[in-house]
Amino acid sequence: MLYISNHFMLSTLLMFRSHAYPMRWQIKLQSYLLIGLCFYLTINPAIATDIYTCPKIKHQTAVSITLFSGHPSETAMLKPDNADTDDTNPEYWRLGESPYPIWYVCNYQHSKKQRSFKLPNTYAVCTNIGSSHAKDRLECK
C-alpha cells in the first residue's frame, strides 16, 4: 500500500509539471501533494518496520525466536499463524490487541540459555526472518 500511495503521489507531482497549468498553480499543487505525502508517511503505523536480532553469547548461536503474550515466565507461548500449514518458512505472528505486552525469547543451540525482550505494543505482524543458518532475527511492522 505504501508503494502504491508513494507512486501515485510522485506521478501526480510529475503530471502537473506540464505547460497546461500556470506555473504558480503547479508549484502550489506540488507543495500540497508533498505535504500530504509527508503527513501520510508520518501517521501510517504500518510503514514502520523494525528488526530485532538476538544478542551473541560466547560459544552459543541463537537458533530460534519464540513470542509470548506477557512475560515468558508467567504466560503462554504464542503459536505462529502458519504453524499448521505446509508453508512455515518464515514463521509469522499476527498480533492483535492484547492486555499483555508481547515478549520475544531468543533460544540458543545446545543450551538452555534464553534471553527475553519486551516488544513495543505498536506492531501488527512479526516475522522470523532469520539470518544465514539460524532464525535469530525478528522483523516487526
C-alpha atoms as an extended CHARMM CRD file, in Angstrom:
* protein
*
       141  EXT
         1         1  MET       CA              0.0000000000        0.0000000000        0.0000000000  PROA      1               0.0000000000
         2         2  LEU       CA              2.8450000000        2.3820000000        0.7320000000  PROA      2               0.0000000000
         3         3  TYR       CA              4.3760000000        1.7640000000       -2.6870000000  PROA      3               0.0000000000
         4         4  ILE       CA              1.0850000000        2.4760000000       -4.4510000000  PROA      4               0.0000000000
         5         5  SER       CA              0.4990000000        5.6270000000       -2.4290000000  PROA      5               0.0000000000
         6         6  ASN       CA              4.0180000000        6.9330000000       -2.9870000000  PROA      6               0.0000000000
         7         7  HSD       CA              3.8920000000        6.0310000000       -6.6670000000  PROA      7               0.0000000000
         8         8  PHE       CA              0.5370000000        7.7890000000       -7.0400000000  PROA      8               0.0000000000
         9         9  MET       CA              1.7540000000       10.9040000000       -5.2350000000  PROA      9               0.0000000000
        10        10  LEU       CA              5.0000000000       11.1250000000       -7.1830000000  PROA      10              0.0000000000
        11        11  SER       CA              3.3620000000       10.5000000000      -10.5520000000  PROA      11              0.0000000000
        12        12  THR       CA              0.7640000000       13.1580000000       -9.7300000000  PROA      12              0.0000000000
        13        13  LEU       CA              3.5660000000       15.5830000000       -8.9360000000  PROA      13              0.0000000000
        14        14  LEU       CA              5.1970000000       14.8990000000      -12.2820000000  PROA      14              0.0000000000
        15        15  MET       CA              1.8960000000       15.1050000000      -14.1780000000  PROA      15              0.0000000000
        16        16  PHE       CA              1.3410000000       18.6990000000      -13.0680000000  PROA      16              0.0000000000
        17        17  ARG       CA              4.6930000000       19.8370000000      -14.4470000000  PROA      17              0.0000000000
        18        18  SER       CA              3.1250000000       20.3350000000      -17.8760000000  PROA      18              0.0000000000
        19        19  HSD       CA              2.5520000000       23.7220000000      -19.5180000000  PROA      19              0.0000000000
        20        20  ALA       CA             -1.2290000000       23.2850000000      -19.3610000000  PROA      20              0.0000000000
        21        21  TYR       CA             -1.2870000000       24.8760000000      -15.8980000000  PROA      21              0.0000000000
        22        22  PRO       CA              0.1700000000       28.2440000000      -14.8640000000  PROA      22              0.0000000000
        23        23  MET       CA              3.4900000000       27.9110000000      -13.0270000000  PROA      23              0.0000000000
        24        24  ARG       CA              2.1140000000       29.2660000000       -9.7340000000  PROA      24              0.0000000000
        25        25  TRP       CA             -0.5840000000       26.5340000000       -9.7170000000  PROA      25              0.0000000000
        26        26  GLN       CA              1.9970000000       23.8590000000      -10.4580000000  PROA      26              0.0000000000
        27        27  ILE       CA              4.1540000000       24.9520000000       -7.5330000000  PROA      27              0.0000000000
        28        28  LYS       CA              1.2000000000       25.2910000000       -5.1630000000  PROA      28              0.0000000000
        29        29  LEU       CA             -0.2330000000       21.8720000000       -6.1000000000  PROA      29              0.0000000000
        30        30  GLN       CA              3.1760000000       20.2070000000       -5.8440000000  PROA      30              0.0000000000
        31        31  SER       CA              3.6210000000       21.7270000000       -2.3910000000  PROA      31              0.0000000000
        32        32  TYR       CA              0.2350000000       20.4180000000       -1.2160000000  PROA      32              0.0000000000
        33        33  LEU       CA              0.9590000000       16.9380000000       -2.5680000000  PROA      33              0.0000000000
        34        34  LEU       CA              4.3660000000       16.8250000000       -0.8640000000  PROA      34              0.0000000000
        35        35  ILE       CA              2.8160000000       17.9400000000        2.4170000000  PROA      35              0.0000000000
        36        36  GLY       CA              0.1690000000       15.2170000000        2.0240000000  PROA      36              0.0000000000
        37        37  LEU       CA              2.8110000000       12.5900000000        1.3200000000  PROA      37              0.0000000000
        38        38  CYS       CA              4.8350000000       13.6360000000        4.3810000000  PROA      38              0.0000000000
        39        39  PHE       CA              1.6930000000       13.5500000000        6.5250000000  PROA      39              0.0000000000
        40        40  TYR       CA              0.7970000000       10.0670000000        5.2230000000  PROA      40              0.0000000000
        41        41  LEU       CA              4.2880000000        8.7460000000        5.9870000000  PROA      41              0.0000000000
        42        42  THR       CA              4.1400000000       10.2370000000        9.4920000000  PROA      42              0.0000000000
        43        43  ILE       CA              0.7720000000        8.8860000000       10.6270000000  PROA      43              0.0000000000
        44        44  ASN       CA              0.6750000000        5.4720000000        8.9430000000  PROA      44              0.0000000000
        45        45  PRO       CA              1.8730000000        2.9500000000       11.5760000000  PROA      45              0.0000000000
        46        46  ALA       CA              2.0420000000        0.0740000000        9.0760000000  PROA      46              0.0000000000
        47        47  ILE       CA              5.0770000000        1.6730000000        7.4680000000  PROA      47              0.0000000000
        48        48  ALA       CA              7.3500000000        1.3580000000       10.4830000000  PROA      48              0.0000000000
        49        49  THR       CA              9.4450000000       -1.7950000000       10.2810000000  PROA      49              0.0000000000
        50        50  ASP       CA             11.8960000000       -2.7520000000       12.9910000000  PROA      50              0.0000000000
        51        51  ILE       CA             14.3070000000       -5.6680000000       13.1240000000  PROA      51              0.0000000000
        52        52  TYR       CA             15.2990000000       -7.2940000000       16.3990000000  PROA      52              0.0000000000
        53        53  THR       CA             18.3740000000       -9.5110000000       16.4740000000  PROA      53              0.0000000000
        54        54  CYS       CA             19.2430000000      -11.9820000000       19.2010000000  PROA      54              0.0000000000
        55        55  PRO       CA             22.3990000000      -10.9730000000       21.0360000000  PROA      55              0.0000000000
        56        56  LYS       CA             25.5350000000      -13.0390000000       20.6210000000  PROA      56              0.0000000000
        57        57  ILE       CA             26.5760000000      -15.2160000000       23.5320000000  PROA      57              0.0000000000
        58        58  LYS       CA             30.0970000000      -16.5850000000       23.6540000000  PROA      58              0.0000000000
        59        59  HSD       CA             30.2330000000      -20.0240000000       22.0070000000  PROA      59              0.0000000000
        60        60  GLN       CA             26.4330000000      -20.0520000000       21.5860000000  PROA      60              0.0000000000
        61        61  THR       CA             24.3290000000      -19.4950000000       18.4850000000  PROA      61              0.0000000000
        62        62  ALA       CA             20.7390000000      -18.3350000000       18.6220000000  PROA      62              0.0000000000
        63        63  VAL       CA             18.6660000000      -20.8360000000       16.6600000000  PROA      63              0.0000000000
        64        64  SER       CA             15.0910000000      -19.6930000000       17.1540000000  PROA      64              0.0000000000
        65        65  ILE       CA             12.8030000000      -16.9880000000       18.4480000000  PROA      65              0.0000000000
        66        66  THR       CA              9.5950000000      -17.5810000000       20.3640000000  PROA      66              0.0000000000
        67        67  LEU       CA              6.8930000000      -14.9970000000       21.0680000000  PROA      67              0.0000000000
        68        68  PHE       CA              4.9140000000      -14.7510000000       24.3020000000  PROA      68              0.0000000000
        69        69  SER       CA              1.8330000000      -12.8310000000       25.3410000000  PROA      69              0.0000000000
        70        70  GLY       CA              3.0620000000      -11.4410000000       28.6420000000  PROA      70              0.0000000000
        71        71  HSD       CA              6.3170000000      -12.1920000000       30.4280000000  PROA      71              0.0000000000
        72        72  PRO       CA              7.6640000000      -15.6330000000       29.3670000000  PROA      72              0.0000000000
        73        73  SER       CA              7.8460000000      -16.9000000000       32.9410000000  PROA      73              0.0000000000
        74        74  GLU       CA              4.1770000000      -16.1000000000       33.5830000000  PROA      74              0.0000000000
        75        75  THR       CA              2.1790000000      -16.6020000000       30.3780000000  PROA      75              0.0000000000
        76        76  ALA       CA              1.6840000000      -18.7220000000       27.3040000000  PROA      76              0.0000000000
        77        77  MET       CA              3.7920000000      -19.0250000000       24.1980000000  PROA      77              0.0000000000
        78        78  LEU       CA              2.1890000000      -17.7050000000       21.0010000000  PROA      78              0.0000000000
        79        79  LYS       CA              1.8610000000      -20.1980000000       18.1840000000  PROA      79              0.0000000000
        80        80  PRO       CA              2.9250000000      -18.8660000000       14.7570000000  PROA      80              0.0000000000
        81        81  ASP       CA             -0.0540000000      -18.2090000000       12.4660000000  PROA      81              0.0000000000
        82        82  ASN       CA              1.3830000000      -20.5040000000        9.8040000000  PROA      82              0.0000000000
        83        83  ALA       CA              2.3940000000      -23.3310000000       12.1750000000  PROA      83              0.0000000000
        84        84  ASP       CA             -0.3330000000      -25.6800000000       10.9200000000  PROA      84              0.0000000000
        85        85  THR       CA              0.3480000000      -25.0950000000        7.2350000000  PROA      85              0.0000000000
        86        86  ASP       CA              2.8160000000      -26.5570000000        4.7690000000  PROA      86              0.0000000000
        87        87  ASP       CA              4.4540000000      -23.1600000000        4.3930000000  PROA      87              0.0000000000
        88        88  THR       CA              6.0980000000      -22.4690000000        7.7680000000  PROA      88              0.0000000000
        89        89  ASN       CA              9.0820000000      -20.6000000000        6.4100000000  PROA      89              0.0000000000
        90        90  PRO       CA              9.2530000000      -17.9170000000        7.5710000000  PROA      90              0.0000000000
        91        91  GLU       CA              7.1950000000      -18.1560000000       10.7330000000  PROA      91              0.0000000000
        92        92  TYR       CA              4.9710000000      -15.1580000000       11.3850000000  PROA      92              0.0000000000
        93        93  TRP       CA              2.6310000000      -13.9690000000       14.1040000000  PROA      93              0.0000000000
        94        94  ARG       CA             -0.3080000000      -11.5850000000       13.6270000000  PROA      94              0.0000000000
        95        95  LEU       CA             -0.5120000000       -9.5240000000       16.7780000000  PROA      95              0.0000000000
        96        96  GLY       CA             -3.9360000000       -8.2810000000       17.7640000000  PROA      96              0.0000000000
        97        97  GLU       CA             -4.8830000000       -6.2080000000       20.7440000000  PROA      97              0.0000000000
        98        98  SER       CA             -3.8470000000       -7.8490000000       23.9890000000  PROA      98              0.0000000000
        99        99  PRO       CA             -3.9600000000       -6.8190000000       27.6320000000  PROA      99              0.0000000000
       100       100  TYR       CA             -0.4570000000       -8.2900000000       27.9320000000  PROA      100             0.0000000000
       101       101  PRO       CA              2.7730000000       -6.9970000000       26.4160000000  PROA      101             0.0000000000
       102       102  ILE       CA              4.4270000000       -9.1160000000       23.7230000000  PROA      102             0.0000000000
       103       103  TRP       CA              7.8310000000      -10.5850000000       24.5390000000  PROA      103             0.0000000000
       104       104  TYR       CA             10.2790000000      -12.4340000000       22.3150000000  PROA      104             0.0000000000
       105       105  VAL       CA             12.6930000000      -15.0310000000       23.5890000000  PROA      105             0.0000000000
       106       106  CYS       CA             15.9560000000      -15.9980000000       21.9020000000  PROA      106             0.0000000000
       107       107  ASN       CA             16.7560000000      -19.7070000000       22.2200000000  PROA      107             0.0000000000
       108       108  TYR       CA             20.3730000000      -20.8570000000       21.8960000000  PROA      108             0.0000000000
       109       109  GLN       CA             21.8030000000      -24.0310000000       20.3550000000  PROA      109             0.0000000000
       110       110  HSD       CA             22.9730000000      -26.8570000000       22.6700000000  PROA      110             0.0000000000
       111       111  SER       CA             21.9720000000      -24.8240000000       25.6860000000  PROA      111             0.0000000000
       112       112  LYS       CA             19.0680000000      -23.9640000000       27.9260000000  PROA      112             0.0000000000
       113       113  LYS       CA             20.1220000000      -20.3210000000       27.8390000000  PROA      113             0.0000000000
       114       114  GLN       CA             17.4280000000      -17.8860000000       26.8000000000  PROA      114             0.0000000000
       115       115  ARG       CA             17.2660000000      -14.1210000000       26.5160000000  PROA      115             0.0000000000
       116       116  SER       CA             13.9080000000      -12.3390000000       26.8450000000  PROA      116             0.0000000000
       117       117  PHE       CA             12.9680000000       -8.9310000000       25.4500000000  PROA      117             0.0000000000
       118       118  LYS       CA              9.7720000000       -6.8970000000       25.5590000000  PROA      118             0.0000000000
       119       119  LEU       CA              8.3980000000       -5.5970000000       22.2480000000  PROA      119             0.0000000000
       120       120  PRO       CA              6.5400000000       -2.2890000000       21.8650000000  PROA      120             0.0000000000
       121       121  ASN       CA              2.7510000000       -2.7290000000       21.5500000000  PROA      121             0.0000000000
       122       122  THR       CA              2.6570000000       -0.9870000000       18.1630000000  PROA      122             0.0000000000
       123       123  TYR       CA              3.1700000000       -3.9170000000       15.7980000000  PROA      123             0.0000000000
       124       124  ALA       CA              0.5810000000       -5.7680000000       13.7260000000  PROA      124             0.0000000000
       125       125  VAL       CA              2.8230000000       -8.5720000000       12.4090000000  PROA      125             0.0000000000
       126       126  CYS       CA              6.1710000000      -10.0600000000       13.3870000000  PROA      126             0.0000000000
       127       127  THR       CA              8.0910000000      -12.4110000000       11.0740000000  PROA      127             0.0000000000
       128       128  ASN       CA             11.0630000000      -14.5900000000       11.9630000000  PROA      128             0.0000000000
       129       129  ILE       CA             13.3170000000      -13.6200000000        9.0690000000  PROA      129             0.0000000000
       130       130  GLY       CA             16.4620000000      -15.2230000000       10.4240000000  PROA      130             0.0000000000
       131       131  SER       CA             19.9740000000      -14.8600000000        9.0710000000  PROA      131             0.0000000000
       132       132  SER       CA             22.3090000000      -17.3180000000        7.3480000000  PROA      132             0.0000000000
       133       133  HSD       CA             21.5370000000      -20.6630000000        9.0850000000  PROA      133             0.0000000000
       134       134  ALA       CA             19.7070000000      -19.5010000000       12.2080000000  PROA      134             0.0000000000
       135       135  LYS       CA             16.3260000000      -17.9670000000       12.8710000000  PROA      135             0.0000000000
       136       136  ASP       CA             17.6970000000      -15.2640000000       15.1080000000  PROA      136             0.0000000000
       137       137  ARG       CA             16.0960000000      -12.1080000000       13.6810000000  PROA      137             0.0000000000
       138       138  LEU       CA             12.5630000000      -10.8050000000       14.0490000000  PROA      138             0.0000000000
       139       139  GLU       CA             11.0370000000       -8.2520000000       11.6870000000  PROA      139             0.0000000000
       140       140  CYS       CA              8.0300000000       -6.4040000000       13.1180000000  PROA      140             0.0000000000
       141       141  LYS       CA              5.7730000000       -3.8610000000       11.4570000000  PROA      141             0.0000000000
